């Protein structure tokens, strides 16, 4: 019988082998077609044990069933459900419309699967061995499931449209000829993209992808020793949360659930750079306990991301850089030990509204955090930190931050300005500790009063003059604007003249530094 003959009434084609004939009947019946032997070693699709012709079907017959298969038996819904089957040849459904439900478990494909521009309702490939999945612009109304599959030459989902969920939990993906493990630029997923415990060997590319709910890479291990990036996802949009967090290891642990106490966990680990520039995240970017292994020229790049919350709670990278330039977040949830040191942190233009530290994060360490991000003097990180502290009611800490800013600025000034800065710091701490001025004034006044009590002070004119008052005379010298009626009536000679001049000079210094500090306070730092 030729292909297509008798299909309308469900006749079995003549050229099918025994495995294909059984698959044909199971398709019409909508039941699972299981060719596994029961031996877990033999049935492992990723193992080296050969599967003979008794469990091998041709890809051409599979395509025939899915694209133009026989009608279902009465009271049944036709579907392709294969378990432990080997598919020979290239499964080519490019451009086709697949109406039946597709589910393949523990299957082995000899050649690549081609699904470009194909349309499915739901397709599930579970624990399958696949040389390569080529599915650019594929469209599914429901889910696309690829958990525990191994792809030896990469997966391409460029501009794919997944109606609900894309599942790749525990999948292992090796790079293709272009160096990418998963190429999914421009992909749209209606709900979740779950890739917990994923192993990626190459660049995982999600440029301009859109995820309708959350993107979970819990416990994933990304490694790309070939190029700079292991995760390349600029302009990524995630409506809820991006999880780069631990995952529980074990069959009883639900995907996406927080591991229960005592559960063995696997952290998210990335060996290679991460690029999330210009990403938009509706709830949070969660990096709890994430581990980053960078070379000197690699980085965790979060340039210009926007998120209500950034949970920076991973391990401190020993090499490479963390870049937050231009990022905008609401809550910065962080840990002191998570941030890299000087030269490895860049925060120019980083805007955060609230600080939520996990564990001790004293102000001294917070100032070191800001200093680490500014190899050269930059006032912006200091002013942002001060503004956030002031908004939280911590005015004293905010003033300490602004004082640290002035001290950092002083190091970049010429010698004369630097000396003047030291004077301002020692006297009134750049105006952020105005109480110091009163202390210095009191000390100088007391010392001047005692000294001038022993000074020779003939009157300048023989006429009327006030009574000599050394305390009032010293105070008149210290106050550069106010005239207390003492200085203009008495004549000092020798060292007493020099002392009076020093008092005047110190009075002007105190007044100038207080005025400069008051101006900064009025401008709120």
C-alpha positions, 0 to 999 in steps of 0.5 A: 500500500502506498503512503496515504492510501487508506489513511482516511479509514485507518488502514495500516500501511504495508511498509511498516516494521513491527515497532512502527505498526505498534506505534501506529495503533497506539497513536489511533488509540491515544495510549502510551507506546512503551518499548522499554525493556525494564532494565534501567541500564539498557533503557538509559537513552543517554547510555551506551547500550545499543537499541536494536530494530525491535525498538526503532521507528523511522522519523518519517513515520513519526512525521506522517502520524503527526502531520497527516495521521490516521483518525482516532478509534471511536471514543478516543483522541489520537496522540503520540506517546512514546517511551523507550523508543529509538527514532532513526533519521531526521525528525523534520516537522519544519513549517508543519501544524501538529494537532495531536498531543506529543509526548516522548519519554526516555527516547533516543534520537539518532539525528536532530529534531527540526521544528522551525516555524512548526505549530503545536498544541503541547509538546513534551520531550522528557529525558530524551537524547537529542543531537540537536533541537532546531526550533526557531519560530516554533509556536505552541499554544500550551507547554514545551517540555524538555526536562532531563533531555541531553542536547549534544549540539545545542538548542535553538529557540530563536523567536519562539512563542511558547503559549504557557510554560517552557520547562528545561529542568535538569536538562544538559545542553552542549554548545553548537558550532557557534558556541551557544548552548541555548539560542533563544533570542527574542523568545516569548514564554507566556508563563514560566521558564523553568530551568532548575538544575540545568547544565549549560556548556556554552553561551546561554543566549536570551537576548530580548526574550520575554517571560510572562511570569518568572525565570528560574535558574535555581541550582543551574550550572552554566559554564562557558570556557570558550568565550566571555559570556555564559549567560547573555541576556540583555534587554530581557523582560521578566514580569515577575522574578529572575531566580539565580538561587539554590535548588533542592536536589532529589526527586521529591523536591518540587520544581521552583519550591523553596528547599525544606530544611535538611534538603541537599541543595545545589547553588546556582553557579556560573563559570563565565560572564553574565550580561543582563543589561537593560533588563526589566524585572517586575518583582526582583532579581534574586542572587541568593547564594549564587556563585560566580567564577570569573576571569579578570575580563569577565563580569556580572553586568547589571547595567541599567536594569530596573527592578523593585528589588535586587537581592545581592546575597551571593558569594563574593566573586574572587575575580572579575567585576560587578557592574551596576552602572545606571541600574534602578532598584527599589530595595537593595537587599544585600550582605556585606560579604557579597560585594567585591573589593576596590576596582571590581565594583562599578556603581556610577548612576546606580539608584536604590531607594531602600537598603535592607541588609542581611546580617551585620553591615555597619556604616564603616563597611558601607563606606568601604562599599562606596569607596570600592565602587569609586576608584576615582572620586565620584560624589554620586554614590556617597550622595545616594547613600546619604539620601537613602539613610536620611529618608530612613531617618538616620540623619547622623549616619547620613552626615557621616557619609557626606563627611566621608565624601568630603574627605575622599574629595580632599585627596583629589585636590591641589596641595593648598586646597588640600591643606584648607580641607584639613583645616575644615575637617579638624575644626568643624568636620566640614560643617557636618559637626557644628558643635566642634566650632563651639568647642574651639571657640570656647577653648580659644576664648578661655585661653585668650581671656587668661592670656590677655589678663596679663597683657600690657594694654595702654589706651590708644586715646587718652579720652573716654574708653571702656574699662579693660575686660580681657574676656570681652577683648578676646571675644571681640577678636574671635567674632569677625563681624560683631563689634563688642567695643573693645578692640579699637580702644587698646594698644598691644605691643610685641607678642601680644599683637601677634596673639591678637592677630592669631585670634582674629585669623582663627575667628575668621577660619571658624566663621568661614568653615561654619558658613561653608558647612551651613551652606552644604546642609541647606543644600542637603549635602 
